[in-house]
Amino acid sequence: MKIDVNWVKTVYSNGRGWHVGNMVQWKGVYYICFVDGTGHGTEDSQIRICASTDLENWTSQIAIGRKTIDPNLLPVGDKLLLYGVKEGIGDSDFGFPSQQVVTWTTDGTTWAGPKRCFLRDHDFWHPTEFEGRYYVACDTVGHAPLGNHNSVDLLTSVDGERWEWVTEIVHGSEEPAYYDTTGIYFGTPAPSETSLCFFDDGRLLAVTRARGHCALLSTSEPPYDQWERTLSRESRCYGSAIARVGEHVIVTGRSFANEGVRATENRFNDKFSDHDQSQLRTGVFLYEDGDIRLHTVLPSGGDTGYGGILPISDNQVLIAYYSSHEYAPGDNHGSNVYLASISLV
């Protein structure tokens, strides 16, 4: 299997486009959500939506005001839901307080006021639908001390607005706490940013950012109370997104040269601008033989990754992502939002 990059276009280019949440098609319109701000997670961060019917001409609007990060879109019937992590009010014993909020639109332009939809300090990552129900992984990183105070949990909902707990996917630990399927004894103090992919038989794959290791790949069968865990040998894959494309599973995430056991440096040597001084890239992977394998990187560099995948056929996808590679490094560097067309051949 080979992955070809057909084209890459700039969607939002004023230097304020950070952390793409995801991309969806709803009522014949393409939508991309991302953080609009002067920097990654700065105090003026708010959630912007870009919309287009032809992938050429885009309109945009602010849907949730400051300070809000970690956006995600979810079509639910006649509504398009938008989630965000909003900075909470008051003090916190650790880190910063947050509220997971949701808003929605029925016409694509008018958004309801955001309301809280789950427990404080539990942040959502890439909600998805399977057989008429909605699922999301949430984590507590940034709001609790490192170690066993942190966990990644699986939630479910019938309407996308009220969520209930299903199971724990992985908990944090300063010491080894799990054996992976290859016999590695490991622990991660801050598991977070977990994307989900369901297979036709109900089996679930979760890709987790596992601090101190490459990505953690966890699989489970209904009712999702027992998990097998495997540490990737390829990439840390920070800020992962995942989607089924025909018979294949495609994954994106922030990647570095030679992160794992398998050497990947040859894929990171091309520079995409004069400002690109790093070997950080938005990588495109396939889930093969129980691991994610890097097939290509998108034009990117510096602060990059955190994308969204929209399958449009059994062998074609659109990937929205952000990157700072067109800006000089420094305190006031910017970032743009890009859209790539990918073919699996």
LINMOLIN-V21529 format. One record per residue. N is the residue number from 1. PSI is psi in whole degrees, -180 to 180 (999 if undefined). Layout:
# LINMOLIN-V21529
n=N psi=PSI
n=N psi=PSI
This chain:
# LINMOLIN-V21529
n=1 psi=136
n=2 psi=146
n=3 psi=123
n=4 psi=138
n=5 psi=112
n=6 psi=-47
n=7 psi=160
n=8 psi=130
n=9 psi=151
n=10 psi=126
n=11 psi=-39
n=12 psi=120
n=13 psi=26
n=14 psi=12
n=15 psi=3
n=16 psi=18
n=17 psi=113
n=18 psi=159
n=19 psi=78
n=20 psi=132
n=21 psi=-69
n=22 psi=-180
n=23 psi=135
n=24 psi=162
n=25 psi=126
n=26 psi=126
n=27 psi=41
n=28 psi=8
n=29 psi=140
n=30 psi=136
n=31 psi=137
n=32 psi=132
n=33 psi=144
n=34 psi=171
n=35 psi=128
n=36 psi=118
n=37 psi=174
n=38 psi=-16
n=39 psi=-180
n=40 psi=103
n=41 psi=22
n=42 psi=167
n=43 psi=-23
n=44 psi=14
n=45 psi=131
n=46 psi=170
n=47 psi=122
n=48 psi=144
n=49 psi=129
n=50 psi=139
n=51 psi=145
n=52 psi=149
n=53 psi=-15
n=54 psi=4
n=55 psi=10
n=56 psi=-49
n=57 psi=125
n=58 psi=138
n=59 psi=160
n=60 psi=158
n=61 psi=155
n=62 psi=128
n=63 psi=-30
n=64 psi=130
n=65 psi=-178
n=66 psi=160
n=67 psi=120
n=68 psi=139
n=69 psi=-175
n=70 psi=61
n=71 psi=153
n=72 psi=139
n=73 psi=148
n=74 psi=111
n=75 psi=128
n=76 psi=95
n=77 psi=-125
n=78 psi=-1
n=79 psi=148
n=80 psi=113
n=81 psi=146
n=82 psi=125
n=83 psi=153
n=84 psi=155
n=85 psi=110
n=86 psi=136
n=87 psi=129
n=88 psi=169
n=89 psi=140
n=90 psi=-176
n=91 psi=163
n=92 psi=146
n=93 psi=-22
n=94 psi=137
n=95 psi=-143
n=96 psi=144
n=97 psi=144
n=98 psi=156
n=99 psi=128
n=100 psi=119
n=101 psi=161
n=102 psi=142
n=103 psi=176
n=104 psi=162
n=105 psi=151
n=106 psi=-8
n=107 psi=-1
n=108 psi=-4
n=109 psi=-34
n=110 psi=120
n=111 psi=137
n=112 psi=162
n=113 psi=138
n=114 psi=143
n=115 psi=152
n=116 psi=141
n=117 psi=0
n=118 psi=-174
n=119 psi=148
n=120 psi=145
n=121 psi=26
n=122 psi=107
n=123 psi=133
n=124 psi=157
n=125 psi=111
n=126 psi=73
n=127 psi=153
n=128 psi=167
n=129 psi=143
n=130 psi=120
n=131 psi=47
n=132 psi=-2
n=133 psi=163
n=134 psi=143
n=135 psi=151
n=136 psi=151
n=137 psi=139
n=138 psi=156
n=139 psi=168
n=140 psi=9
n=141 psi=135
n=142 psi=-12
n=143 psi=-1
n=144 psi=155
n=145 psi=153
n=146 psi=148
n=147 psi=-144
n=148 psi=1
n=149 psi=-15
n=150 psi=150
n=151 psi=160
n=152 psi=124
n=153 psi=149
n=154 psi=129
n=155 psi=159
n=156 psi=160
n=157 psi=152
n=158 psi=-16
n=159 psi=-1
n=160 psi=-2
n=161 psi=-28
n=162 psi=124
n=163 psi=147
n=164 psi=153
n=165 psi=139
n=166 psi=-55
n=167 psi=166
n=168 psi=128
n=169 psi=-46
n=170 psi=145
n=171 psi=157
n=172 psi=154
n=173 psi=135
n=174 psi=-19
n=175 psi=161
n=176 psi=135
n=177 psi=-14
n=178 psi=150
n=179 psi=129
n=180 psi=178
n=181 psi=-14
n=182 psi=1
n=183 psi=2
n=184 psi=130
n=185 psi=119
n=186 psi=164
n=187 psi=154
n=188 psi=129
n=189 psi=-15
n=190 psi=70
n=191 psi=137
n=192 psi=-179
n=193 psi=65
n=194 psi=118
n=195 psi=154
n=196 psi=144
n=197 psi=123
n=198 psi=143
n=199 psi=166
n=200 psi=-33
n=201 psi=5
n=202 psi=-10
n=203 psi=143
n=204 psi=132
n=205 psi=129
n=206 psi=130
n=207 psi=117
n=208 psi=138
n=209 psi=119
n=210 psi=96
n=211 psi=132
n=212 psi=-5
n=213 psi=171
n=214 psi=176
n=215 psi=145
n=216 psi=123
n=217 psi=115
n=218 psi=137
n=219 psi=148
n=220 psi=156
n=221 psi=157
n=222 psi=140
n=223 psi=24
n=224 psi=37
n=225 psi=-4
n=226 psi=133
n=227 psi=139
n=228 psi=136
n=229 psi=137
n=230 psi=129
n=231 psi=129
n=232 psi=147
n=233 psi=9
n=234 psi=-48
n=235 psi=152
n=236 psi=-33
n=237 psi=55
n=238 psi=143
n=239 psi=46
n=240 psi=151
n=241 psi=153
n=242 psi=145
n=243 psi=150
n=244 psi=134
n=245 psi=100
n=246 psi=-124
n=247 psi=6
n=248 psi=162
n=249 psi=121
n=250 psi=142
n=251 psi=142
n=252 psi=159
n=253 psi=165
n=254 psi=131
n=255 psi=157
n=256 psi=154
n=257 psi=138
n=258 psi=50
n=259 psi=-38
n=260 psi=-155
n=261 psi=-39
n=262 psi=132
n=263 psi=133
n=264 psi=10
n=265 psi=-34
n=266 psi=-21
n=267 psi=-3
n=268 psi=4
n=269 psi=-29
n=270 psi=133
n=271 psi=139
n=272 psi=-3
n=273 psi=168
n=274 psi=-21
n=275 psi=-9
n=276 psi=105
n=277 psi=9
n=278 psi=171
n=279 psi=35
n=280 psi=137
n=281 psi=161
n=282 psi=110
n=283 psi=152
n=284 psi=122
n=285 psi=159
n=286 psi=142
n=287 psi=109
n=288 psi=132
n=289 psi=39
n=290 psi=11
n=291 psi=166
n=292 psi=131
n=293 psi=127
n=294 psi=128
n=295 psi=-31
n=296 psi=168
n=297 psi=151
n=298 psi=157
n=299 psi=113
n=300 psi=175
n=301 psi=163
n=302 psi=-132
n=303 psi=111
n=304 psi=171
n=305 psi=-146
n=306 psi=69
n=307 psi=-174
n=308 psi=142
n=309 psi=129
n=310 psi=105
n=311 psi=137
n=312 psi=-8
n=313 psi=-175
n=314 psi=-8
n=315 psi=14
n=316 psi=141
n=317 psi=158
n=318 psi=137
n=319 psi=118
n=320 psi=136
n=321 psi=172
n=322 psi=159
n=323 psi=149
n=324 psi=15
n=325 psi=-18
n=326 psi=4
n=327 psi=145
n=328 psi=141
n=329 psi=154
n=330 psi=-179
n=331 psi=-30
n=332 psi=27
n=333 psi=154
n=334 psi=-178
n=335 psi=144
n=336 psi=165
n=337 psi=133
n=338 psi=160
n=339 psi=127
n=340 psi=141
n=341 psi=128
n=342 psi=138
n=343 psi=140
n=344 psi=116
n=345 psi=999
